[in-house]
Amino acid sequence: MPRAKNNVAAHKRHKKVLRKARGNFSARSRLYRTAIETVHKGMAYSFRDRKNKKREYRRLWIARISAGAKIFGCNYSTFIKGLKKAGVALDRKALADIAARDLATFGRLTEMAKNA
């Protein structure tokens, strides 16, 4: 009986890794051994950066809300605390969008926060 050599499975595994390594420079996209390193590193980066993306967007939203609140003579923490007391249930993403696009509405929200 001839010896089975795992060629089909190995070829499939190599193709899977090389497909993920496409777009990389030189041997990183062509040679299996270096492609594996590239793919593992890339997957580690993508896992890390999926978490960091959430963090970065939250920082951006807070910066936009803070800038909008300062226009109306209020700082960020006072604004958020006032909104919570007033019972306004808008998240930071929505507040940042309002601050960037509709300053009149944001001014009314700031007044509500000051009065609360």
C-alpha positions as a printed Julia matrix, in Angstrom:
116×3 Matrix{Float64}:
   0.0    0.0    0.0
   1.47   3.39  -0.96
   2.3    5.95   1.69
  -0.2    8.83   2.03
   1.61  12.15   2.05
  -0.91  14.81   3.2
  -0.31  16.77  -0.01
  -3.89  17.89  -0.52
  -4.33  19.17   3.05
  -0.93  20.88   3.09
  -1.6   22.56  -0.24
  -4.98  23.78   0.98
  -3.42  25.14   4.18
  -0.67  26.92   2.22
  -3.19  28.45  -0.2
  -5.28  29.73   2.7
  -2.29  31.49   4.27
  -0.99  32.87   0.96
  -4.44  34.22   0.1
  -4.46  36.17   3.38
  -0.91  37.43   2.7
  -1.78  38.98  -0.66
  -0.78  42.6   -1.04
   2.35  42.28   1.04
   5.78  43.07  -0.37
   8.08  40.5   -1.98
   8.54  37.19  -0.15
   5.89  38.06   2.41
   3.22  37.33  -0.16
   4.95  34.46  -2.0
   6.82  32.23   0.45
   4.79  30.19   2.89
   7.08  30.5    5.87
   7.39  34.27   5.78
   3.74  34.62   4.79
   2.68  32.78   7.96
   4.62  35.27  10.1
   3.08  38.19   8.21
  -0.45  36.81   8.5
  -0.13  36.09  12.24
   1.27  39.55  12.88
  -1.43  41.14  10.76
  -4.16  39.28  12.6
  -2.69  40.39  15.94
  -2.69  43.99  14.72
  -6.27  43.77  13.48
  -7.45  42.31  16.81
  -5.69  45.07  18.72
  -6.88  47.81  16.42
 -10.53  46.73  16.53
 -10.36  47.61  20.22
  -8.38  50.81  19.6
 -10.84  52.02  16.97
 -13.61  52.2   19.57
 -11.28  54.11  21.88
 -10.25  56.58  19.17
 -13.81  57.32  18.11
 -14.87  57.96  21.7
 -11.96  60.43  22.06
 -13.04  62.19  18.87
 -16.65  62.44  20.03
 -15.6   63.84  23.41
 -13.35  66.42  21.72
 -16.22  67.55  19.46
 -18.7   67.77  22.34
 -16.17  69.67  24.44
 -15.53  72.17  21.65
 -19.25  72.68  21.15
 -19.88  73.14  24.87
 -17.06  75.72  25.16
 -18.72  77.82  22.45
 -21.75  78.15  24.76
 -19.69  78.8   27.9
 -19.77  75.36  29.47
 -17.15  72.68  29.92
 -17.51  69.02  28.93
 -17.99  67.46  32.36
 -20.59  70.02  33.44
 -22.41  69.58  30.14
 -22.59  65.76  30.43
 -23.58  65.9   34.1
 -26.3   68.46  33.34
 -27.69  66.33  30.52
 -27.85  63.31  32.8
 -29.72  65.34  35.44
 -32.08  66.72  32.79
 -32.85  63.19  31.64
 -31.5   63.57  28.12
 -30.55  60.08  26.91
 -28.3   60.88  23.95
 -25.02  59.05  23.59
 -21.72  60.75  22.81
 -21.84  59.76  19.15
 -25.17  61.51  18.64
 -24.11  64.54  20.7
 -20.9   64.9   18.66
 -22.89  64.73  15.44
 -25.27  67.43  16.67
 -22.31  69.58  17.8
 -20.66  69.3   14.38
 -23.74  69.78  12.18
 -26.47  71.66  14.08
 -25.12  74.3   16.46
 -28.53  75.79  17.3
 -29.84  72.47  18.65
 -26.59  71.95  20.54
 -27.04  75.41  22.09
 -30.49  74.39  23.35
 -29.02  71.2   24.79
 -26.34  73.27  26.54
 -29.01  75.51  28.06
 -30.89  72.44  29.29
 -27.69  71.12  30.84
 -26.95  74.46  32.55
 -30.45  74.72  33.99
 -30.51  71.17  35.33
